[in-house]
């Protein structure tokens, strides 16, 4: 999560991380930043810890948490 925050800051992303619940992160995303935010979050989460098996993250978008699933 710290790496995501730092990437947002260095890349000038205005969207914000709002909430972390268990293994999920919730963001408020500007529509024009959707693709950039998704790319950054997936890159950082999938590289969070070196493992001998792939660490896979997925994403979803919606007006609320239910729609995003």
C-alpha positions as a printed NumPy array, in Angstrom:
array([[  0.   ,   0.   ,   0.   ],
       [  2.888,   2.34 ,   0.696],
       [  4.316,   1.659,  -2.767],
       [  0.931,   2.45 ,  -4.339],
       [  0.718,   5.721,  -2.403],
       [  4.245,   6.665,  -3.482],
       [  3.564,   5.8  ,  -7.138],
       [  0.391,   7.892,  -7.112],
       [  2.377,  10.797,  -5.688],
       [  5.316,  10.55 ,  -8.11 ],
       [  3.078,   9.957, -11.155],
       [  0.71 ,  12.802, -10.281],
       [ -2.345,  10.612,  -9.714],
       [ -5.18 ,  12.504,  -7.995],
       [ -7.181,   9.361,  -7.136],
       [ -6.959,   8.217,  -3.517],
       [ -6.811,   4.967,  -1.57 ],
       [ -9.717,   5.103,   0.885],
       [ -9.933,   1.833,   2.714],
       [ -8.294,  -1.536,   3.294],
       [-10.457,  -4.43 ,   4.452],
       [ -8.732,  -7.786,   4.889],
       [ -7.22 ,  -8.459,   1.441],
       [ -9.083,  -5.708,  -0.445],
       [ -8.183,  -2.11 ,  -1.188],
       [-10.844,   0.484,  -1.984],
       [-10.055,   3.584,  -4.054],
       [-11.855,   6.715,  -5.151],
       [-10.777,   6.989,  -8.791],
       [-11.134,   9.862, -11.222],
       [-12.631,   8.401, -14.431],
       [ -9.757,   9.673, -16.591],
       [ -7.247,   7.896, -14.308],
       [ -8.996,   4.513, -14.258],
       [ -6.514,   2.65 , -16.488],
       [ -3.431,   4.175, -14.827],
       [ -4.718,   3.417, -11.326],
       [ -5.582,  -0.166, -12.244],
       [ -2.14 ,  -0.711, -13.796],
       [ -0.28 ,   0.732, -10.792],
       [ -2.334,  -1.16 ,  -8.214],
       [ -2.04 ,  -4.51 ,  -9.99 ],
       [  1.709,  -4.064, -10.599],
       [  2.414,  -3.151,  -6.988],
       [  0.163,  -5.783,  -5.405],
       [  1.446,  -8.606,  -7.605],
       [  5.063,  -7.678,  -6.834],
       [  4.464,  -7.102,  -3.111],
       [  6.329, -10.206,  -1.994],
       [  8.526, -12.649,  -3.902],
       [  6.982, -16.119,  -3.986],
       [  7.719, -19.332,  -5.861],
       [  4.162, -19.244,  -7.258],
       [  2.503, -16.28 ,  -8.999],
       [  0.804, -13.745,  -6.764],
       [ -2.299, -12.687,  -8.692],
       [ -4.431,  -9.635,  -7.967],
       [ -7.665,  -8.661,  -9.671],
       [ -9.656,  -5.468,  -9.863],
       [-13.183,  -4.257, -10.293],
       [-14.864,  -0.904, -10.737],
       [-18.266,   0.418,  -9.75 ],
       [-20.164,   3.243,  -8.125],
       [-20.111,   1.28 ,  -4.851],
       [-18.398,  -1.733,  -3.304],
       [-21.117,  -4.162,  -4.408],
       [-20.864,  -3.091,  -8.056],
       [-17.076,  -3.374,  -7.967],
       [-17.306,  -7.093,  -7.205]])
